[in-house]
Amino acid sequence: MPPDSGQARAVVDAVLPVVDGGRFAVKRVVGEPLAVEAHVITDGHDQLRVMLQWQAEGGALHETEMQHLVNDVWQASFTPQAIGRGFYRVEAWVDHFHSWRHELLRRVDDEDIRIAALVGAELLEQAAQRAGAGAGEGPAGDGRHLAEWAAQLRQGAATQPFDGPQLKALALDELLARVADRHPDRSLAVRSADLPLQVDRERARFSTWYELFPRSAGTEPGRHGTFADVEARLPYVAEMGFDVLYFPPIHPIGRDKRKGRNNALDAQPGDVGSPWAIGAAEGGHESILPELGTLEDFRRLVGKAREHGIEIALDIAFQCAPDHPWVKSHPQWFRWRPDGTVQYAENPPKKYQDIYPFNFETEDWRGLWSALKGVFDHWIAQGVHIFRVDNPHTKAFPFWEWCVTEIKREHPQVLFLAEAFTRPKVMHRLAKLGYSQSYTYFTWRNTKQELTEYFTELSQGPGKDYFRPNAWPNTPDILNEHLHGGGRPIFALRLVLAATLASSYGIYGPAYELMENAPRSPGSEEYLDSEKYQLRHWDLQRPDSLRQLIAQVNHIRRRNPALQQLQNLRFCHTDNEQLLAYTKRDAASGNTVLVVANLDTRNRQSGWVSLDLAALGLEPDARFHLHDLLSNQRFVWQGAHNFVILDPGQAPAHVFRVTQQLQGEQDFDHGL
Amino acid sequence: MPPDSGQARAVVDAVLPVVDGGRFAVKRVVGEPLAVEAHVITDGHDQLRVMLQWQAEGGALHETEMQHLVNDVWQASFTPQAIGRGFYRVEAWVDHFHSWRHELLRRVDDEDIRIAALVGAELLEQAAQRAGAGAGEGPAGDGRHLAEWAAQLRQGAATQPFDGPQLKALALDELLARVADRHPDRSLAVRSADLPLQVDRERARFSTWYELFPRSAGTEPGRHGTFADVEARLPYVAEMGFDVLYFPPIHPIGRDKRKGRNNALDAQPGDVGSPWAIGAAEGGHESILPELGTLEDFRRLVGKAREHGIEIALDIAFQCAPDHPWVKSHPQWFRWRPDGTVQYAENPPKKYQDIYPFNFETEDWRGLWSALKGVFDHWIAQGVHIFRVDNPHTKAFPFWEWCVTEIKREHPQVLFLAEAFTRPKVMHRLAKLGYSQSYTYFTWRNTKQELTEYFTELSQGPGKDYFRPNAWPNTPDILNEHLHGGGRPIFALRLVLAATLASSYGIYGPAYELMENAPRSPGSEEYLDSEKYQLRHWDLQRPDSLRQLIAQVNHIRRRNPALQQLQNLRFCHTDNEQLLAYTKRDAASGNTVLVVANLDTRNRQSGWVSLDLAALGLEPDARFHLHDLLSNQRFVWQGAHNFVILDPGQAPAHVFRVTQQLQGEQDFDHGL
């Protein structure tokens, strides 16, 4: 026990939020308040003062006073102003001045008040000394004021005849108490551990992703698409309202063991192979497939995209085709079999002979780690600040913790999306160790109960401070059974759900807006004629395209801050299993959105929706406006229970903006 | 990052149970299994091996293999065999032998099997080396067996024509796999933090307390009782089945500012004062009030009690009467007021001029801590191993953590009960920092909902691994309103509830068994003519005494291991708000108790009780026996729902032992 700790009586029993006792960081975005709770106690009846302190790495220490809520829980908030790493902690001490004041309030006997005045004078003289010594943060006159106050108390205590009530009033002077509060005796303060905080830019929480294969962006069927073609596609993507455009790997594709169309074992001449079979004679993870263009073309595309408000994100897949240059130059990074060949990826009896995984148990792990981080560094230098990482759960976790932490320290604007469709604890570990966003099970959550349970867990569960979900109705790997053979109703529904349940979501297009719905075989989640193995040509102008709906939904997301958050999600009761209803409310602006979705894509459904009016800031009996931002219809409701009808032929959902109807007041926003 | 950690791929994400991330110890008693869960993952499909390790302080390290349950949760148990401090932790590694075997199971191609055999041979040769080097724990022949096995695999792989199935069978040999498992490659093992464990003797969990004032143990009214009188009272206490007999402070009582009867400010001549006003000319916390007897008498009483299976527990109250010798010898341990007097205890406007608290902020805190610990040491030397600590929450928490930890290290058999009737987080902190048992809110929990919620929290809530409740229907300070003017039904009910809900409980007697029910004033929780301020004389032979019922209940507790635990408590649904039903089952013996209590002490109540048959080890349709251990009635029930009638004039509750009716089998126990 440290020799100076024996006198300190305050105890910080817990500080929340905290991830694994401070082993990992709590995550917030710039401008997003962090509400901190501390459980602070001391022995007996003495009064505590409790401070929330925080500091950005390399910045100044800030401090704000915490308020006692109830049951020894103290609370305060701060709002991080810059991206990067930092910490917060709680400091507390038994405050003799507060204790003295607290007791004095209840004193009635003259003699007690006289003694208390003398005790107080001593406390104030000490405070005056601290103020005089410049330790305080208050104005220069504090020391003098406190000393005068002390003198007055001493004088009052000595005056005959003694006037108890007058002396008590002087001792309890509010203004002087505030001066004294600026110069507390913190010599016996105790402090919690520093709890790490990761502050990201807003896009970590609110992002709208569009994935496309650049090689399929060509304007004529059969011609290999280029970065220039993608550049021409940017207005199309921007009009739909996406702010992240992400590509599967853009590197040279291996020729050795190349897979053919529909994952055929043997490629035919002209087959383009899978972009995830990375590396060939032309280069590896830091090179570009020549058919797509040059590094200069890529950089130009990154710049053009930015002009459209779009960031280019890259898929980083740490694995090699057999002809990746590293296989020869760094054989020690692979696992070798007794027959002198490299161990390819397999999950018996499945074999992936075109893919060599890295051996993270290599003796040269330092060299491997450094090279892999170098891949990110290379693309960051080209202007890429968002990475979707392929199967991070098949690479060693200690590597990721180091790599992501190092990169974010050097480039705090960089974001990482973990493509780990795997078991919950694995996904959570990746989020804890630093991934900014995570793919989810959204694709496989379809019923009211499934969606309610899953998104309640995501928004309120133990991962809410570090696991940021990104919801995808489809990906090049996942054409969910619910979409097989489906048409506009199911594609529209899943889009609206993803876009309004999650604050980050994405689609793999143009397959999604063109409602590509054929699996390679019945029950398979693979697309027929998947772009993973061949070029595709898409008719973007098809009249049945969902692009207008997507544009509208993404516009609604941008205009309604409530939809840019997740922890504010609350499900509402409905009396129909096919009606899923939920609200989101932005505390700062009061912006409130109510979504009522019809999960039945074939039949009209109706029922009663029950709202928690108080939680939405609505008076119990007042009428309130609902503006359906999808249909542009307007409704007036009253009370908690209201009736809804939805026809899947018309719309998958109501997306209401809810406003209290106040006399003479205009709507929050008349546009849309 | 340590230079040797880069290759290790196993991750121990969590180990449970854990208290505040390992800051405080999990508690168990000797012979009570500790089931440990670990969340362990690695990248990819490789197989893990996970070990639970534990060690008593100064003992050998033990290890047992953990089993994978589901969803990356691993489980194993161990049973501590000795009291004292220890730790447990989890060690895990990616096991190449298991991974190889796991993959081989699914291999079908001959060439794959051939390569796998060669890979396996290499793994086995390495294992043989480890076995030969004596690193393994297996029999001496292991190294030779493994080397032979490797040679056979190599031979099989080279044989022409090649027989895949035969070689696969040889490679998958179960017996040899078990030999190989004894010599794993643990060079890349990772380890959780050491999590502290406090192992106490059984009485920490299962104890039955009786409190009495020795000075009221005299045989004639008006005569001050002595330790010799208490000695004569031992058979009475033992017959009721108590195993802890605890006394309020037995030290000299201050004369200065002594309180009179019923807490009168001025004592009258002959008034004996409050035992909590500790210290006078005769001595302080290490002395005995002369009227009670000598130290020799006390030691004799401790020994006699032990012969009756009873431990003497002392109340330790760290506060001083104004004439306590320490006030003069150690003035620096008290807070002095400007008028030159010592600050007495007060909570304005209430004043306790007869009590001086210690100042834990004293510069001489080391001296104070040492003296206070010395008090425990002194009484431990007299044979006292259980202490009830008065108002621990008004003394500094860091002191308690040090004091309790030090004492338990020197005397691991010592137990501490915290008398902290205060706010939840304060009570929990005391339990976390080392108190063996804690008083509870039981006294103020009376309705079905209150009792269900509170005991669910106590048995299943976050404190279950460190907070051991001790339930008291009354104390010298608390005559709950429900007992005011009450008779046998309410006294019997509260006794049965305390004794069967909690595994530790106690009563303050003879006030309890004689149903003392008069408050000092209406609504007050103080007893009229409280023993705290005067001698009392009790007629123990009163025919309406509850002593027989108490004896019976305590006998039932001793005979039924299910009642000696708390975490096994489960409430059952009943359709009557006045019927409270709950079960306890001892996993080791199968002993099962069902209590159905009638909370209405005036009216007969009846209703349906619903059991979770599976949880009680009962077949869904089988008939089962219920033996009411209170009334000695026997019932046969079938199915989950059964009807119960209880008349408060007859019995407060059914306390059933439940046994499955098996053909030809006798009851678990025919005696009570």
Chai-1 contact restraints between the chains, C-beta under 6 A:
chainA,res_idxA,chainB,res_idxB,connection_type,confidence,min_distance_angstrom,max_distance_angstrom,comment,restraint_id
A,G6,B,W365,contact,1.0,0.0,6.0,A-B,restraint_1
A,Q7,B,E361,contact,1.0,0.0,6.0,A-B,restraint_2
A,Q7,B,W365,contact,1.0,0.0,6.0,A-B,restraint_3
A,R9,B,F360,contact,1.0,0.0,6.0,A-B,restraint_4
A,R9,B,A396,contact,1.0,0.0,6.0,A-B,restraint_5
A,V11,B,F397,contact,1.0,0.0,6.0,A-B,restraint_6
A,D13,B,K425,contact,1.0,0.0,6.0,A-B,restraint_7
A,D13,B,R429,contact,1.0,0.0,6.0,A-B,restraint_8
A,G21,B,G21,contact,1.0,0.0,6.0,A-B,restraint_9
A,H39,B,K425,contact,1.0,0.0,6.0,A-B,restraint_10
A,I41,B,K425,contact,1.0,0.0,6.0,A-B,restraint_11
A,I41,B,V426,contact,1.0,0.0,6.0,A-B,restraint_12
A,D43,B,H393,contact,1.0,0.0,6.0,A-B,restraint_13
A,D43,B,T394,contact,1.0,0.0,6.0,A-B,restraint_14
A,D43,B,K395,contact,1.0,0.0,6.0,A-B,restraint_15
A,D43,B,A396,contact,1.0,0.0,6.0,A-B,restraint_16
A,G44,B,T394,contact,1.0,0.0,6.0,A-B,restraint_17
A,H45,B,N347,contact,1.0,0.0,6.0,A-B,restraint_18
A,D72,B,R423,contact,1.0,0.0,6.0,A-B,restraint_19
A,D72,B,K425,contact,1.0,0.0,6.0,A-B,restraint_20
A,E103,B,P348,contact,1.0,0.0,6.0,A-B,restraint_21
A,R106,B,P348,contact,1.0,0.0,6.0,A-B,restraint_22
A,R106,B,P349,contact,1.0,0.0,6.0,A-B,restraint_23
A,R107,B,P348,contact,1.0,0.0,6.0,A-B,restraint_24
A,V108,B,P349,contact,1.0,0.0,6.0,A-B,restraint_25
A,I115,B,R337,contact,1.0,0.0,6.0,A-B,restraint_26
A,I115,B,D339,contact,1.0,0.0,6.0,A-B,restraint_27
A,L118,B,P338,contact,1.0,0.0,6.0,A-B,restraint_28
A,R337,B,I115,contact,1.0,0.0,6.0,A-B,restraint_29
A,P338,B,L118,contact,1.0,0.0,6.0,A-B,restraint_30
A,D339,B,I115,contact,1.0,0.0,6.0,A-B,restraint_31
A,N347,B,H45,contact,1.0,0.0,6.0,A-B,restraint_32
A,P348,B,E103,contact,1.0,0.0,6.0,A-B,restraint_33
A,P348,B,R106,contact,1.0,0.0,6.0,A-B,restraint_34
A,P348,B,R107,contact,1.0,0.0,6.0,A-B,restraint_35
A,P349,B,R106,contact,1.0,0.0,6.0,A-B,restraint_36
A,P349,B,V108,contact,1.0,0.0,6.0,A-B,restraint_37
A,F360,B,R9,contact,1.0,0.0,6.0,A-B,restraint_38
A,E361,B,Q7,contact,1.0,0.0,6.0,A-B,restraint_39
A,W365,B,G6,contact,1.0,0.0,6.0,A-B,restraint_40
A,W365,B,Q7,contact,1.0,0.0,6.0,A-B,restraint_41
A,H393,B,D43,contact,1.0,0.0,6.0,A-B,restraint_42
A,T394,B,D43,contact,1.0,0.0,6.0,A-B,restraint_43
A,T394,B,G44,contact,1.0,0.0,6.0,A-B,restraint_44
A,K395,B,D43,contact,1.0,0.0,6.0,A-B,restraint_45
A,A396,B,R9,contact,1.0,0.0,6.0,A-B,restraint_46
A,A396,B,D43,contact,1.0,0.0,6.0,A-B,restraint_47
A,F397,B,V11,contact,1.0,0.0,6.0,A-B,restraint_48
A,R423,B,D72,contact,1.0,0.0,6.0,A-B,restraint_49
A,K425,B,D13,contact,1.0,0.0,6.0,A-B,restraint_50
A,K425,B,H39,contact,1.0,0.0,6.0,A-B,restraint_51
A,K425,B,I41,contact,1.0,0.0,6.0,A-B,restraint_52
A,K425,B,D72,contact,1.0,0.0,6.0,A-B,restraint_53
A,V426,B,I41,contact,1.0,0.0,6.0,A-B,restraint_54
A,R429,B,D13,contact,1.0,0.0,6.0,A-B,restraint_55
